[in-house]
Amino acid sequence: QVQLVESGGGLVQAGGSLRLSCTASGNIASSNAVGWYRQAPGKQRELVASITGGSITKYADSVKGRFTISRDNAKNTIYLQMNSLKPEDTAVYYCNVDQVRPYGTNRFWGQGTQVTVSS
């Protein structure tokens, strides 16, 4: 069973930066897909960034050029570097690991960390 613990959220002014971390209790295979999602009040959870195939990155259009997802396999940790933050980035951010098996995919989630960007 994979457990994910997030940290790094907080309050920041527009234009500032934050780095989110997500550490897994168990080893995360490099082939496992990982990602960051966010959910603002009254809105659906949306995919912000992901890594698949060990190296292929994908970003939501709203964060391209500002956010960077990365992983450190030795530390079993996923990162989200967020630069040039905007008030619309305010949300609870969740890390995710997708463990694909022949019978289906196990989806693991972090507890969420609040990111608040002030004007």
C-alpha positions as CSV (number, residue, x, y, z in Angstrom):
1,Q,0.0,0.0,0.0
2,V,1.3,3.4,-1.0
3,Q,0.9,6.4,1.4
4,L,1.6,9.9,0.2
5,V,2.5,12.8,2.5
6,E,2.5,16.3,1.1
7,S,4.2,19.5,2.3
8,G,5.2,22.9,1.0
9,G,1.9,24.7,0.7
10,G,1.2,28.1,2.2
11,L,0.4,31.7,1.6
12,V,2.3,33.6,-1.0
13,Q,1.8,36.9,-2.9
14,A,1.1,37.0,-6.6
15,G,4.3,36.6,-8.5
16,G,5.9,34.5,-5.8
17,S,7.0,30.9,-5.8
18,L,6.3,27.7,-3.8
19,R,7.6,24.2,-4.0
20,L,5.4,21.3,-3.1
21,S,6.7,17.9,-2.1
22,C,5.1,14.6,-1.9
23,T,6.9,11.7,-0.3
24,A,5.7,8.1,-0.7
25,S,6.0,5.5,2.1
26,G,6.8,2.8,-0.4
27,N,8.9,2.7,-3.5
28,I,7.4,4.3,-6.6
29,A,8.4,2.5,-9.7
30,S,9.8,4.9,-12.3
31,S,7.2,3.5,-14.7
32,N,4.3,4.6,-12.5
33,A,2.5,7.7,-13.6
34,V,2.6,10.5,-11.1
35,G,0.9,13.8,-11.0
36,W,-0.4,16.8,-9.2
37,Y,-4.0,17.8,-9.1
38,R,-5.7,20.8,-7.6
39,Q,-9.2,21.7,-6.4
40,A,-10.6,25.1,-5.8
41,P,-13.8,25.7,-3.7
42,G,-16.8,24.9,-5.8
43,K,-14.8,23.4,-8.7
44,Q,-13.9,20.0,-9.8
45,R,-10.4,18.5,-9.2
46,E,-8.2,19.2,-12.2
47,L,-5.0,17.8,-13.5
48,V,-2.1,20.3,-13.2
49,A,0.9,18.3,-14.2
50,S,1.9,14.7,-14.7
51,I,4.8,12.4,-15.6
52,T,4.3,9.2,-17.5
53,G,6.6,6.7,-19.0
54,G,9.3,7.9,-16.5
55,S,10.0,11.1,-18.3
56,I,7.1,12.4,-20.4
57,T,5.6,15.5,-18.8
58,K,2.3,17.1,-19.4
59,Y,0.9,20.4,-18.1
60,A,-2.4,22.1,-18.0
61,D,-2.4,25.1,-20.3
62,S,-3.0,27.4,-17.4
63,V,0.3,26.6,-15.8
64,K,2.6,25.9,-18.8
65,G,5.8,27.9,-18.4
66,R,5.2,28.5,-14.7
67,F,5.0,25.1,-13.1
68,T,7.5,22.3,-13.3
69,I,6.9,18.7,-12.1
70,S,9.8,16.4,-11.2
71,R,10.5,13.3,-9.3
72,D,13.4,11.9,-7.3
73,N,13.2,8.1,-7.5
74,A,15.9,7.6,-4.9
75,K,13.9,9.6,-2.4
76,N,10.5,8.4,-3.5
77,T,9.4,12.0,-3.8
78,I,7.5,14.1,-6.3
79,Y,7.8,17.8,-6.6
80,L,5.9,20.7,-8.1
81,Q,7.8,23.9,-8.5
82,M,5.4,26.8,-8.9
83,N,6.6,30.1,-10.1
84,S,4.9,33.3,-11.1
85,L,1.9,32.4,-9.0
86,K,-1.5,33.9,-9.6
87,P,-4.5,34.3,-7.4
88,E,-6.3,31.8,-9.7
89,D,-3.8,29.2,-8.6
90,T,-5.3,29.2,-5.2
91,A,-6.5,25.7,-4.4
92,V,-5.8,22.5,-2.5
93,Y,-3.1,20.6,-4.2
94,Y,-3.0,16.8,-4.2
95,C,-0.3,14.5,-5.4
96,N,-1.2,11.3,-7.1
97,V,0.4,8.0,-8.1
98,D,-1.2,5.6,-10.5
99,Q,-0.2,2.0,-10.1
100,V,-1.2,0.1,-13.2
101,R,-1.9,-3.7,-12.8
102,P,-3.5,-6.2,-15.1
103,Y,-6.7,-6.1,-13.1
104,G,-6.9,-2.4,-13.0
105,T,-5.2,0.8,-11.8
106,N,-4.7,1.7,-8.2
107,R,-4.9,5.4,-7.6
108,F,-3.2,6.8,-4.5
109,W,-3.6,10.4,-3.2
110,G,-1.9,12.7,-0.8
111,Q,-3.9,14.4,2.0
112,G,-3.8,17.7,0.2
113,T,-1.9,20.9,0.9
114,Q,-3.4,24.4,0.7
115,V,-1.9,27.0,-1.6
116,T,-3.2,30.5,-1.3
117,V,-2.1,33.3,-3.6
118,S,-3.0,36.8,-2.6
119,S,-3.3,39.8,-5.0
